[in-house]
């Protein structure tokens, strides 16, 4: 790994353990046993590091057009991969709105990506409809289902936090239950 990659990895670990508010570039440098000046040679500030970590996560979780799930089996496989990666970057979803308040560039990037992600969810649902694994014809219902899935995946950790539960390596996988439950009324007989 290069020094720049090492800094990103150290920051990711520190952000997950202590949060971004409590983890300055000085803390990151200290965790790596390098000088703050050495860190700043590579990265301007904490916001740049967070932004690059977000971009890294997005690349790891965003399927190419030919890899968008076409059936329930491939969707379930993709969900497991996304959960694993999102756990590695869990600080981002825990602090997402406050990160946006500190970095308008990150917010703009996320909004753009989220709109594209919403289109991918819609494509997955269309694939399941074409493959006769879902039966849903009302466009508004499809949009609500897309949004329900988006809500669950973006804010699941926040929901747990607000009801006094912890997000951990076990509970993180329960987000798929929300997706499954939202889709259940539309599953065809062969998938029930």
N, C-alpha and C positions, 0 to 999 in steps of 0.2 A: 504494500500500500504506500502511496505517496504521503508526504507530510500533510498536504491539503485534505486528503481522504482520512488520514488519522485524526485531524482536527474535527472533521464532520462527525466521525464515529464517536469520538470522545464527547462531543457536544450532544449528540443524540442520546447517549447513555445518561449523561448528566441531566439533560432536560427531562427524560423519563423519570429519573430518581427525585429530582428536586424542583422541577418546573423551570420555565424559561425566566420568570421574574426573579427567581433566586439564583440564577446561573448567569453571571456576567462573563464577558470574554476573559476577565482575569481569573475567574473560577475555572473556565475551560483550560486556560494556559496552565494553571496550577495542577489540574488533574493530569495534564500531559507532561509535566515537569519541563515546560518551556517558558520563555519570557513572554509577557504580554506583547512586547514589540515583535517577537517572532510570529505570534499568532496574527497580529495586525498586518504583518507583511503579506500574509495570505488572504485575510478577510478583513473588510473594513469595519464591521460591527456585528453584533449578535443577530440583528434583523437579516443581514445578508446570509448568515449561517442558517437561520431558520428557513429562509426562502429556498436555499439550496437543498436543505434536507427535504422540504416539501416537494421540490421538483424531483428529487431522487426517489421519494416514495411514490409519487405519481407515475413515474416511468416504470416502476416495479409492479404497479397494480393495474395499469391501463392496458387492456389487450389491444393488439393490432386488429384491424378490420376482419382479417381472416380467422382470428382467434375468439371473436365474440361468441359466447355460448349459443348453440343452436338447439339444445335440448336440455331437459332437466338434469340429466346426469352430468353434462359438461358445466352447467350452471353451478351445481353443488360443488364440483371440483374447483371451479374458479372462486367460489365463495370462501372455501377453505384457504386457498392461497392468499386472497385479499385479507382475510382475518389475521393470518400469520404475519403478514407484512405490516398491517395497521397496528398490530400489537407492538411491533418494533418501533413504531413512530407514534405511540399512543399520546404522547405529550401534545401533539398537534391537535387532535380532536378534543382533548380535554380543555385546551386553551384557545381554540380556534377564534372565537369572537374577540378575545382580548389581543390576540396576535394581529388580527385585522386592524384593531384600533391603533396599534403601534406601527403598522406597516401597510400603507395604502397600496403599494405595489403588490404585496402578497395577496391582499384582498382582491384586487383586480384580476390577478392571475387565477386565484381560486374560483372566482365567479365564472370566468371564461371556461375553466376546466369543468366546473360543476354543470354548466349548461351542456357541454359536450358529453359529460357523463350521463346526464338525464336522457340525451338522445340514444346513448348506448343501452341504457336500461330499456328504453322503448323498443329498440331493435331486438333485444333479447326476448321481450314479451311478444313482439311480432313473430320472431322465429318459433316460439312455443305455440303460438296460434296457428301458424302455417303447418307446423309439425303435429298439429292436433293434440297437443298436450294441455293446452288451455283453450277454453271457449269463452271468448269475450268479444263482443262486436261494437259496443257503445264506446265511441272515441273518448267521451268524458270519463267513463269508468277506467279506461286504459290510462288516461292522464292521472287520475286519482291514485291508481295502483302504482304508477311510476313514482309519484310524490310520496306515497306511503313507504315504499321501499327506500327512497332517498332519505326520508326523515329517520327511519330506523338506523340506517347505516351511518349517517352523519352524527346523530345525537344520542346513540344508545348509551355510551359511557356517561354522558351528562344526565340522562334519565336515571341510571343506577345511582349516581352520586346524589341526586336530589331526593331519592327515596332511601338513602342511608345504606346502600349496598356498594360493595367494592367491585371494580372491574379487575379481573385477574385472568390468569391463563385458562381457567375453566369457564368463567361466566362470559368471557369475550365471544365464545362460540354460540351463545344463546341468541345473538342477533339474527341468526338464520331462522329462528322460530318465528320472528316477526315477519320475515319475508314469506315463509311457508304459510303462515296464518293469513296474511294478506292475499296470497294467491289461491288458497284453498277453495273458496267459492267458485273459482273459474276452472279448476282442474277437471279434465275429462275423466270419465269413468275408469279408463285404463290406468290412470295415475293415482287414484284415490287410495 
